[in-house]
Amino acid sequence: MPYLASETRYNSMLYNRVGYSGLKLPAISLGWWYNFGGRDNLENGRAIARRAFDMGVTHFDLASLDQSLQRMGLDYVDIFYSHRFDPETPLEETMGALDSAVRQGKALYVGISSYSAEKTEEAVRTLEKLGTPCLIHQPSYNMFDRWIENGLLDVLTEEGLGCIVFSPLAQGQLTGRYLGGIPAGARATKTERVWLTPDDVKANLPKARKLNELAQSRGQSLAQMALAWVLRKPAVTSALIGASSVEQLDDNLAALNNLDFSEDELNQIEEILKS
């Protein structure tokens, strides 16, 4: 069955319906993994969260189900994910854990994250047998990481799953953060949880600078254009961002002011990415 998308705009925020459910997610969601909790200043994190909510962000992404419910003072979350396929654990066992969370009243819906197209289909079938449908998939997706275009998006469309993409700004590479080089204290200089290295930044920097020039011609920052680019796909329900300041959050949310691309602009982006 085809993916059915519906859009609703309240104030400046665009909301997309998730698959065949009654759940709607904002076009831009906020992740609480890196710049919140003990890693950063509490008041700064609180200011970002409150500003996001005031601007229409109603989806916040965080980890550990029971602990999160206790910290938030909630009885349940809207969506609980299996974040990554574990080849050493039977898929039926993992999906059974998701089903159990719903039946215990701790989550309304379940989803998966970073599963291949093949494993996504298996997960969907397994959850259907358990009576708890898979609602959404959360994969990584950005201009430098396009793996979901090779089959996964087709599966999500066919199965009627929503798609919330994480790392749409390529760990900051698709922002103004690294256009002048790698600044001191940037994520690429960190030694813990290394997903972005100086070599990654240096390899993609020429492309990022050309993309920035195109973004400026569109009247956008590089980050805004990068977010609009992932949201151009009809199957993409929401883009999950991080933020270290209210100003950065506002800049990212302003991507919604211009989500349209001309055919020439899309061709220019393809040429830059292939160069």
N, C-alpha and C positions, 0 to 999 in steps of 0.2 A: 504494500500500500504506500502511496506517496506521502512524503512529509507535508503536513499541513501547517503553514505558518500564518499567524495573524499578528498585526501590529496595532498597538494603542499608544498614543502619545499623551502624557500628562505633563503640563508645563513644558520643560525642555527635554525630559527623559522619554525615551522610546522603550516600550515594553513588548516583548515577544512571547507568544504562547509556546509552552514546551511540549512538543509532540502532540499527542491527542489528549493531554491532561487539561485540567482547569488552571494549572499553575502558570504564571507569567513571570518572566525574569527581565530585569532592566537590561538594556543593550550593553551597558558597562557595569560590571560587578567589582567588588573590592575584596582582595585577599588579605587576610590577617596573619600571614605566615612570617614575613621577614622583618617588617618595621613596627611590629606591635608586641605587646607582652613585655617580657624581661629584656628584650633586645634593644628597646628604644625608650625614649622618654614617655612616661604614661600620659602626661598632659597633651603632648603632641599627638599621640595615637588617638586619644579621646577626641581631640579637636578634628582630626581627619575623619573619624567615624561619624561624628555628629554632622559635619559638613556634607559628607557623602549622603547621609540619610535625608538631610534637608534638600539636597539636590535631586532626590528621587531614587537613589541607589537603595534597593531593598533586598539585595542578595549579598551576603558576606560569607566568605569561605575560610574555614578554620578546621583543625584536626582534633582527634581523640574524642569519640562519641560521649561516653559516660562522664568524663572529666569536663568536656565542654558544656554539657547540659548542666552540670553542677555549678560551673563558674558563671554561666549566663543566667542561672536561675530559671531554666525552662524545662518543660516536660518532654519536649520533642523538637527535632529539627525538621525542616522541609525535605531535605535530600541528604542521604548518607551514601558515600561512595566507597567502592573498592578501588583504591588509588592506583594499583598496578598489578598486572597478572603475575602470579607466583607459580613458576613452572614446577615447584616442588610440592605444591598443594593442589589436590584435585579441584577442578573448577566447581564441581557440585558442592564441595565443602565451603568454598568462598561465597558462592551465591546463597547457600543455606544460611550463612551468617547475616547476609543482607536481609534475607527474608525474615529471619528471626528478629532483627531490629525493628522491622515494620510491625510484626505480630506482637511485639512487646510494647508497642506504642511509643517507641523512641524516635521513629522517623515516619514521615508520611509517604515518602517515595525513596527509591534507590537508584543509583547510577554507577557507572564504571569510569575509570580514567586510565588513559595510556594503553588500552587494549588494542591489539591489531584488528584489522577488519575481520579476519577469520575468527579470532577469539571473541570478538564482539557478537558475532552471530551465534556462537555457542552459548555465550552468557545470556543472550536474549531468550534463546530456546529453553535454557535451564530455568530461568526465572519464570517463564510462562508456565512451565510444569508445576512450579511451586505456588503459583497463583499470585505472585508479586511482580508486576511488569517492570522492566527496565525503562526508566524514563529519559535518561540523559547520559551523554558521554562527555568527559572532560579531557581533551587531548591538548598537547602543546601545538601551537600554530602561529607562525609569523612569516615575514618575507624571507627570512633566512632558514626557516625550518618548515617545509611544506609537505611533510610525509603524509598528512591526512588526505591530500589530494589524490593519492595513489590507491584509491579503493575504499578508504574508511568513510569519506563523505557520502559515497554512493550507498554504502550499507546503512548509514544513519538515515538517509532519505528514504530508502526502501522500507526500513523497519519503523519509521515514524518517530525516531529518537531526536531529542533536542541535542544541541552541541554548545558547550561553553568552553571556549579556548583559553588556555593559560599561557603565560609568557608571550603575549602578543607583541611585546616590545623587545623581544630577544634579550632579556636580562639587562635592558638599558641601552643596548646597541642601537636601537631604533628611536633614540631620543637625542637631545643635544648634549648628553652627558659626555660622550667620547669623541665628539667631532674635532676637538682640538688636541686629542691625545688622551692618555689615561691619567686622570687626576688622582692625587693622593687620597687614600681612603675609599676609593671607588670599589664597587663589588668585584671588579676584575683583579683587584689587588689582594682580596681576602684569601686566606689559606684554609678556612673551614668551609665545608659544604661547597666545594668548588664545582660549579657548573659553567662558569665563565672564566676564561683565562686571558691573559694579555695577548697570547697568540691569536685567539679567536677575534678579539677586538681589532688587532692589526690587520688580519686577513680580510675583515669585512669593512674596514674603515673607508676605503675608496668608494665602495658602493653606497655606504651610509651618507657620505658627503654629496654624492650625486642625487640620491633620493631626497636629501634635505633641500637641494636647489629646486627640485620639482615641487616639494611640499610648499616652499615659499611662494612659488608661482601660483599655487592654489589658495594662497592666503592662510596656510596652516603651518603649525610646527611639524617637525618630522614625526613626533609621537602621535599627533592628531591624525596625520595621513596614514600612519601604520595601523592605527586602530580602525580607521574607516576602511582600510584595505581588507582586514580580516572580516569585518562585518559586511562586506560586499557580497559574501557567499550567502545565498538564501537559507542554507542549512545551519548557519552559525547563529545561535540564539543570543549569545552574550560573550563579551570579551572580559576576561578576568585580569584586572590590573593590580599592581601594588602602588603604594604611595608613601613618601617619606615626609611630605609636607602638604598643607592645605593648598598651597599654590600649585604644586605638582598635580594634585587631584583635580583642581579646577581646569588646568590646562588639558588634561586628558579628557575630562567630561565634555569640553568644548569641541571634541572631535565630532560630536553628534550634530554640530551646526552645518557640516558639509560631508555627507556620506556618499555623494555621487561622484563617479569617475567617468570621464569621456573615454571613448575607445582609444584615442590617441594617448591619453595619460596612462591607461593600462598597458598599452604597448611599450611606452617609454619605461615603465617599471620593469616589464619583462626583459627588455634590452639591458637595463642596468643590472638586474639580478643575474643575468647570464654572462655578463662581461667578466 
